[in-house]
């Protein structure tokens, strides 16, 4: 894993926002609950900004899923992948923590972790 690449924070509507390298991705509240309690992958949407405000149209750029060991959430987009410990992910989703770091993953490291 590489050093901290970004931050995972909670929104006012109980969704999550991942701020990484100048991009902002969102996981909706219902999808966060399904991910934590059922292990269902959640769509990750990228926010688009125009003239200082968020465009309501969000595009699905990837997904977030619990890894095979059940200890971390892997967030994948078209460009990169990031990892957050599941305990930290839950704390932010439940409002116990304001924000936690998101770590970048090199593609080879993610494959090696599955073997």
C-alpha positions as CSV (number, residue, x, y, z in Angstrom):
1,X,0.0,0.0,0.0
2,X,1.1,3.5,-0.6
3,X,0.8,6.4,1.9
4,X,-2.5,8.1,2.5
5,X,-4.1,9.0,-0.8
6,X,-7.3,10.7,0.3
7,X,-10.0,11.0,2.9
8,X,-13.3,9.1,3.5
9,X,-16.0,11.3,5.2
10,X,-19.7,11.1,5.9
11,X,-22.4,13.3,4.3
12,X,-25.3,14.9,6.0
13,X,-27.6,12.3,4.4
14,X,-25.5,9.4,5.8
15,X,-23.8,8.6,2.5
16,X,-20.0,8.6,2.2
17,X,-17.7,10.8,0.2
18,X,-14.2,9.8,-0.9
19,X,-11.9,12.7,-1.7
20,X,-8.8,11.5,-3.6
21,X,-6.3,13.3,-5.7
22,X,-8.6,16.2,-6.7
23,X,-11.6,13.9,-7.5
24,X,-14.7,13.4,-5.4
25,X,-16.6,10.2,-5.3
26,X,-19.9,9.4,-3.5
27,X,-21.5,6.2,-2.1
28,X,-25.2,6.7,-1.3
29,X,-26.6,5.9,2.1
30,X,-28.7,2.9,1.0
31,X,-25.7,1.4,-0.8
32,X,-23.5,1.9,2.3
33,X,-25.9,0.0,4.4
34,X,-26.1,-2.9,1.9
35,X,-22.4,-3.0,1.7
36,X,-21.8,-3.2,5.5
37,X,-24.7,-5.4,6.5
38,X,-25.1,-7.7,3.4
39,X,-21.7,-7.5,1.8
40,X,-23.3,-6.3,-1.5
41,X,-21.0,-4.2,-3.8
42,X,-22.0,-0.5,-3.8
43,X,-21.8,1.7,-6.9
44,X,-19.3,4.6,-6.6
45,X,-20.4,7.8,-8.4
46,X,-18.1,10.7,-9.3
47,X,-19.4,14.2,-8.6
48,X,-19.0,16.7,-11.3
49,X,-18.6,20.4,-10.5
50,X,-19.5,23.3,-12.8
51,X,-19.2,26.9,-11.8
52,X,-18.6,26.0,-8.1
53,X,-21.6,23.9,-7.6
54,X,-22.3,20.1,-7.9
55,X,-24.1,19.0,-11.0
56,X,-27.0,16.8,-10.0
57,X,-26.1,14.2,-12.7
58,X,-23.7,11.7,-11.2
59,X,-22.0,9.0,-13.2
60,X,-21.1,5.6,-11.9
61,X,-17.4,5.3,-12.1
62,X,-16.8,2.0,-10.2
63,X,-17.8,0.1,-7.1
64,X,-16.9,-0.6,-3.5
65,X,-16.8,-4.1,-2.1
66,X,-15.7,-5.9,1.0
67,X,-12.5,-7.9,0.2
68,X,-12.4,-11.7,0.4
69,X,-10.9,-11.7,3.9
70,X,-13.7,-9.4,5.2
71,X,-11.3,-7.0,6.8
72,X,-11.3,-4.1,4.3
73,X,-13.4,-2.2,1.7
74,X,-11.8,-1.9,-1.7
75,X,-13.0,1.1,-3.7
76,X,-12.4,0.6,-7.5
77,X,-12.8,3.2,-10.2
78,X,-11.8,3.1,-13.8
79,X,-8.5,4.8,-13.0
80,X,-7.4,3.5,-9.6
81,X,-8.2,1.4,-6.5
82,X,-8.1,2.4,-2.9
83,X,-8.5,0.5,0.3
84,X,-10.1,1.3,3.7
85,X,-10.1,-1.0,6.8
86,X,-13.6,-2.2,7.3
87,X,-13.6,-1.1,10.9
88,X,-12.7,2.5,9.9
89,X,-15.3,2.4,7.1
90,X,-18.0,1.4,9.6
91,X,-17.0,4.0,12.1
92,X,-17.4,6.8,9.5
93,X,-20.7,5.3,8.2
94,X,-22.1,5.2,11.7
95,X,-20.9,8.7,12.6
96,X,-18.4,7.6,15.2
97,X,-15.5,9.1,13.2
98,X,-15.5,12.3,11.2
99,X,-13.0,11.0,8.6
100,X,-10.5,8.3,8.0
101,X,-7.6,8.0,5.5
102,X,-8.0,6.1,2.2
103,X,-4.9,4.3,0.9
104,X,-4.0,3.8,-2.7
105,X,-3.4,0.3,-3.9
106,X,-1.0,-0.8,-6.6
107,X,-2.7,-3.2,-9.0
108,X,-0.2,-6.0,-8.3
109,X,-0.7,-5.8,-4.5
110,X,-4.4,-6.3,-4.9
111,X,-4.0,-9.4,-7.0
112,X,-1.4,-10.8,-4.6
113,X,-3.7,-10.3,-1.6
114,X,-6.3,-12.6,-3.3
115,X,-3.9,-15.6,-3.7
